[in-house]
Amino acid sequence: MTREELDKHISQYLLLNVPAITNESLVYGKSGVALALGLYGLASNDEYLIDRSGDILTEALISRMNNPSFASGWAGIGWCTLRMMEHGLIEADYTDIMGDKHRSIVNASKINGELDIRSLIGLLQYLSAYNKVLKDPTLPLLQESLLTKVEQILIEVLMLRGNSPLKIVPNANITSLLECYLRYCIISRRDIPEEVLMQYNRLYAKGIITSSYLIGVYLHSVLGRESDYLKLIEDNLKYGELILRTMPIPSFKAIYPVLVAHKLSNQTNQTLEEYLLSHIGLNTPINEEKLLVAIRKEYSGNCVPVEIARILLYRYGRAEDIYV
């Protein structure tokens, strides 16, 4: 099966299974599938897919949920809507369809004492997309306030000072927290505070943090430090290659962060295989049919088509279409 045939198969599988998805959210439901199908339809000049992606988003927009969050609520649905508007996939009066919901999202961003880092960064992604499409001069100050809070919490977590004033995940998930933050910085071209970099390097040297890929992506794509980038990611990529070469059915959860990092750092249209080969001499064959098997194995029920949609989102979206 060629790459093109596989993508077509994925899109048909998604269309067939959308009616069974009972959730409307970005990460778990219809709106994320709508964006992925729309981007694939745009790339393949498939007007039917583009129209269906708009229909699926419309179904998500009539949700009765009362949740302003990004992953599972209105901020994620709004973000999908804004991304589809920017790509020209839909024409809509955003204020008309999301006015009240937008205000609730902004209010949740202002009253954020109970939110964890991932939730805060999700709201930041929504506010950034809104300001890019609709231009609200009041939002940059709110975004800066949220990001400052995220960085304060992250520094505290990295220094292992114990519990933060806000909810945080256990120390075992420091790498996951940091990668979430780094993806946002890469997408938004945000300078990372020196203290965060210093604490990251300290924990990485001690083996507490084991992932170096995204910090390398940051150094390369934001700061342009090519040599530091190559040095930092070499071991991580070798580990990724080992996973892809040796596992009969690779773990999609293990592979997807590598795909996203490649997407964020790649300035050309190279495939991941070409990219690894040209940069550090690694050749990583990815059997995408195995990826589909891995997804079906690891997820069940309504999550299956949602996770499969992320393959199309990764392949046909821009860096700013990748949600953290």
C-alpha positions as CSV (number, residue, x, y, z in Angstrom):
1,M,0.0,0.0,0.0
2,T,1.5,3.4,-1.0
3,R,1.4,6.4,1.2
4,E,-1.3,8.0,-1.0
5,E,-3.4,4.8,-0.8
6,L,-3.0,4.6,2.9
7,D,-4.1,8.2,3.4
8,K,-7.1,7.6,1.3
9,H,-7.9,4.5,3.3
10,I,-7.6,6.5,6.6
11,S,-9.9,9.3,5.3
12,Q,-12.5,6.7,4.3
13,Y,-12.2,4.9,7.6
14,L,-12.7,8.3,9.4
15,L,-15.8,9.1,7.3
16,L,-17.3,5.7,8.0
17,N,-16.7,5.9,11.8
18,V,-17.6,9.6,12.5
19,P,-21.3,8.8,13.2
20,A,-20.1,6.6,16.1
21,I,-18.2,9.4,17.8
22,T,-20.3,10.8,20.5
23,N,-17.8,13.4,21.8
24,E,-17.4,16.8,20.1
25,S,-14.0,17.9,21.5
26,L,-10.6,18.3,19.9
27,V,-8.6,15.5,21.4
28,Y,-11.4,13.0,22.0
29,G,-14.1,13.9,19.4
30,K,-15.4,15.2,16.1
31,S,-13.8,18.6,15.9
32,G,-10.3,17.1,15.7
33,V,-11.4,14.7,13.1
34,A,-13.0,17.6,11.1
35,L,-9.7,19.5,11.0
36,A,-7.7,16.5,10.0
37,L,-10.1,15.6,7.1
38,G,-10.3,19.2,6.0
39,L,-6.5,19.5,5.8
40,Y,-6.2,16.2,3.8
41,G,-9.1,17.3,1.5
42,L,-7.3,20.6,0.9
43,A,-4.0,18.8,0.0
44,S,-5.7,16.3,-2.2
45,N,-8.1,18.8,-3.9
46,D,-11.0,16.7,-2.7
47,E,-14.1,19.0,-2.4
48,Y,-16.2,16.3,-1.0
49,L,-13.9,15.8,2.0
50,I,-13.7,19.6,2.5
51,D,-17.5,19.8,2.6
52,R,-17.8,16.9,4.9
53,S,-15.2,18.3,7.3
54,G,-17.3,21.5,7.5
55,D,-20.4,19.3,8.2
56,I,-18.6,17.4,11.0
57,L,-17.4,20.6,12.6
58,T,-21.0,21.9,12.5
59,E,-22.1,18.8,14.4
60,A,-19.4,19.6,17.0
61,L,-20.5,23.3,17.3
62,I,-24.0,22.3,18.4
63,S,-22.6,20.6,21.4
64,R,-24.4,21.3,24.7
65,M,-21.2,20.8,26.8
66,N,-20.4,23.4,29.4
67,N,-16.6,22.9,29.5
68,P,-14.2,25.7,28.4
69,S,-11.1,23.6,28.4
70,F,-8.9,22.9,25.3
71,A,-8.5,19.1,25.2
72,S,-12.1,18.2,26.0
73,G,-14.1,21.5,25.7
74,W,-15.0,24.6,23.8
75,A,-11.5,26.1,23.6
76,G,-10.4,23.1,21.5
77,I,-13.6,23.2,19.3
78,G,-13.0,27.0,18.9
79,W,-9.3,26.4,18.0
80,C,-10.3,23.9,15.3
81,T,-12.9,26.4,13.9
82,L,-10.3,29.1,13.8
83,R,-7.7,26.9,12.1
84,M,-10.2,25.8,9.5
85,M,-11.2,29.4,8.9
86,E,-7.5,30.4,8.4
87,H,-7.0,27.5,5.9
88,G,-10.1,28.6,4.0
89,L,-11.9,25.3,4.7
90,I,-15.0,27.1,6.1
91,E,-16.5,30.6,6.0
92,A,-18.1,31.6,9.2
93,D,-18.9,34.5,11.5
94,Y,-16.9,33.3,14.5
95,T,-18.4,35.9,16.9
96,D,-21.9,34.8,15.9
97,I,-21.3,31.0,16.5
98,M,-18.8,31.2,19.4
99,G,-19.4,34.6,21.0
100,D,-20.7,33.4,24.4
101,K,-18.3,30.4,24.4
102,H,-15.3,32.7,23.6
103,R,-16.2,34.8,26.6
104,S,-16.3,31.8,28.9
105,I,-12.9,30.6,27.6
106,V,-11.4,34.0,28.3
107,N,-12.9,34.1,31.7
108,A,-11.5,30.6,32.4
109,S,-8.1,31.9,31.3
110,K,-8.3,34.8,33.8
111,I,-9.5,32.7,36.7
112,N,-6.9,30.0,36.3
113,G,-5.9,29.1,39.9
114,E,-7.1,25.5,39.6
115,L,-5.7,24.7,36.1
116,D,-2.6,22.5,35.5
117,I,0.1,23.3,33.0
118,R,-1.4,21.4,30.1
119,S,-4.7,23.1,30.5
120,L,-3.0,26.5,30.7
121,I,-1.0,25.9,27.5
122,G,-4.2,24.6,25.8
123,L,-5.9,27.9,26.5
124,L,-2.8,29.7,25.3
125,Q,-3.0,27.9,22.0
126,Y,-6.7,29.0,21.7
127,L,-6.0,32.6,22.5
128,S,-3.1,32.7,20.0
129,A,-5.3,31.3,17.2
130,Y,-8.1,33.7,18.0
131,N,-5.8,36.7,18.1
132,K,-4.2,35.7,14.8
133,V,-7.5,35.4,12.9
134,L,-9.7,38.0,14.6
135,K,-7.2,40.5,16.2
136,D,-8.1,41.3,19.8
137,P,-5.7,43.9,21.3
138,T,-6.7,42.8,24.8
139,L,-5.5,39.2,24.5
140,P,-1.6,39.6,24.3
141,L,-1.5,40.8,27.9
142,L,-3.6,37.8,29.0
143,Q,-1.5,35.4,27.0
144,E,1.7,36.9,28.6
145,S,0.2,36.6,32.1
146,L,-0.7,32.9,31.5
147,L,2.6,32.0,30.0
148,T,4.5,33.7,32.9
149,K,2.5,31.6,35.3
150,V,3.2,28.4,33.3
151,E,7.0,29.2,33.4
152,Q,6.9,29.9,37.1
153,I,5.3,26.6,37.8
154,L,7.6,24.8,35.4
155,I,10.7,26.2,37.0
156,E,9.4,25.2,40.4
157,V,8.7,21.7,39.2
158,L,12.1,21.4,37.5
159,M,13.9,22.5,40.6
160,L,11.9,19.7,42.5
161,R,10.8,22.1,45.2
162,G,7.7,20.0,46.0
163,N,4.1,21.0,45.4
164,S,3.3,24.1,43.4
165,P,0.5,26.5,44.4
166,L,-1.3,25.2,41.3
167,K,-2.0,21.6,40.4
168,I,0.9,19.8,38.8
169,V,1.5,16.2,37.8
170,P,3.9,14.0,39.7
171,N,7.7,14.4,39.2
172,A,7.7,11.2,37.1
173,N,5.9,13.2,34.3
174,I,8.3,16.1,34.3
175,T,9.4,15.2,30.7
176,S,5.8,15.2,29.5
177,L,5.2,18.6,31.1
178,L,8.3,20.0,29.6
179,E,7.6,18.7,26.1
180,C,4.1,20.2,26.2
181,Y,5.7,23.6,27.1
182,L,8.4,23.3,24.5
183,R,6.0,22.5,21.7
184,Y,4.1,25.7,22.5
185,C,7.4,27.7,22.5
186,I,8.4,26.2,19.1
187,I,5.0,26.9,17.6
188,S,4.8,30.5,18.9
189,R,8.5,31.2,18.5
190,R,8.7,32.0,22.2
191,D,12.0,32.5,23.9
192,I,12.5,30.0,26.8
193,P,13.7,31.6,30.0
194,E,17.4,30.9,30.7
195,E,16.4,29.4,34.1
196,V,14.2,26.8,32.4
197,L,17.0,25.8,30.1
198,M,19.4,25.7,33.0
199,Q,17.2,23.4,35.1
200,Y,16.4,21.3,32.1
201,N,20.1,20.7,31.4
202,R,20.7,19.9,35.1
203,L,18.0,17.2,35.2
204,Y,18.9,15.8,31.8
205,A,22.5,15.4,33.0
206,K,21.3,13.5,36.0
207,G,19.1,11.2,33.9
208,I,15.9,12.5,35.5
209,I,14.7,13.8,32.2
210,T,15.4,11.3,29.4
211,S,14.0,13.1,26.3
212,S,16.2,15.6,24.5
213,Y,14.5,15.8,21.2
214,L,12.3,18.8,21.7
215,I,14.9,20.9,23.4
216,G,17.0,20.2,20.3
217,V,14.2,21.2,18.0
218,Y,13.9,24.5,20.0
219,L,17.6,25.2,19.7
220,H,17.5,24.5,15.9
221,S,14.3,26.0,14.8
222,V,14.0,29.0,17.2
223,L,17.7,29.8,18.0
224,G,19.3,28.4,14.8
225,R,22.0,26.5,16.8
226,E,22.5,23.6,14.4
227,S,25.5,22.0,16.1
228,D,23.8,21.9,19.5
229,Y,20.7,20.6,17.9
230,L,22.4,17.6,16.3
231,K,24.4,16.8,19.4
232,L,21.3,16.8,21.6
233,I,19.0,14.7,19.5
234,E,21.3,12.0,18.3
235,D,20.8,9.6,21.2
236,N,17.0,10.3,21.2
237,L,16.7,9.5,17.5
238,K,18.7,6.3,17.8
239,Y,16.3,5.3,20.5
240,G,13.4,6.1,18.2
241,E,15.0,4.1,15.4
242,L,15.4,1.2,17.8
243,I,11.6,1.3,18.6
244,L,10.7,1.4,14.9
245,R,13.1,-1.3,13.8
246,T,12.7,-3.9,16.6
247,M,9.0,-3.8,17.7
248,P,6.8,-6.1,15.6
249,I,3.9,-3.6,16.2
250,P,5.4,-0.3,17.3
251,S,3.6,1.8,20.0
252,F,1.8,4.7,18.4
253,K,2.0,6.6,21.7
254,A,5.8,6.2,21.6
255,I,6.2,7.2,18.0
256,Y,3.8,10.2,17.7
257,P,5.9,12.6,19.8
258,V,8.8,11.9,17.4
259,L,6.6,12.6,14.4
260,V,5.4,15.9,16.0
261,A,8.9,17.0,16.8
262,H,10.0,16.2,13.3
263,K,7.1,18.3,12.0
264,L,8.0,21.3,14.1
265,S,11.6,21.2,13.3
266,N,11.5,20.4,9.6
267,Q,11.9,23.4,7.3
268,T,11.5,21.3,4.1
269,N,9.1,18.8,2.6
270,Q,11.3,15.9,3.4
271,T,9.8,12.7,4.8
272,L,10.9,11.7,8.3
273,E,13.1,9.0,6.8
274,E,14.8,11.5,4.4
275,Y,15.1,14.0,7.2
276,L,16.9,11.6,9.6
277,L,19.2,10.3,6.8
278,S,20.2,13.8,5.6
279,H,20.8,15.2,9.1
280,I,22.6,12.5,11.1
281,G,22.9,9.5,8.9
282,L,20.0,7.5,10.4
283,N,17.5,5.8,8.2
284,T,14.3,5.0,10.0
285,P,11.8,3.0,7.9
286,I,8.3,3.6,9.2
287,N,5.7,1.0,8.2
288,E,2.6,3.1,8.4
289,E,0.3,0.0,8.1
290,K,1.9,-1.1,11.4
291,L,1.0,2.2,12.9
292,L,-2.6,1.6,12.1
293,V,-2.4,-1.8,13.7
294,A,-0.8,-0.2,16.7
295,I,-3.6,2.4,17.0
296,R,-6.3,-0.2,16.8
297,K,-4.5,-2.3,19.4
298,E,-4.0,0.5,21.9
299,Y,-7.3,2.3,21.6
300,S,-10.8,1.1,21.7
301,G,-14.3,2.5,21.1
302,N,-14.7,6.1,19.9
303,C,-11.0,7.0,20.5
304,V,-9.8,4.9,17.5
305,P,-10.9,7.2,14.6
306,V,-9.8,10.2,16.7
307,E,-6.3,8.9,17.1
308,I,-6.0,7.8,13.4
309,A,-7.0,11.3,12.4
310,R,-3.8,12.5,14.0
311,I,-1.8,10.8,11.3
312,L,-3.5,13.1,8.7
313,L,-3.2,16.1,11.0
314,Y,0.5,15.5,11.3
315,R,1.1,14.9,7.6
316,Y,-1.0,17.6,6.1
317,G,-1.1,20.3,8.7
318,R,1.3,23.2,9.4
319,A,3.3,23.4,12.6
320,E,0.6,25.6,14.1
321,D,-2.0,22.9,13.4
322,I,-0.3,20.6,15.9
323,Y,-2.0,20.8,19.2
324,V,0.1,20.4,22.4
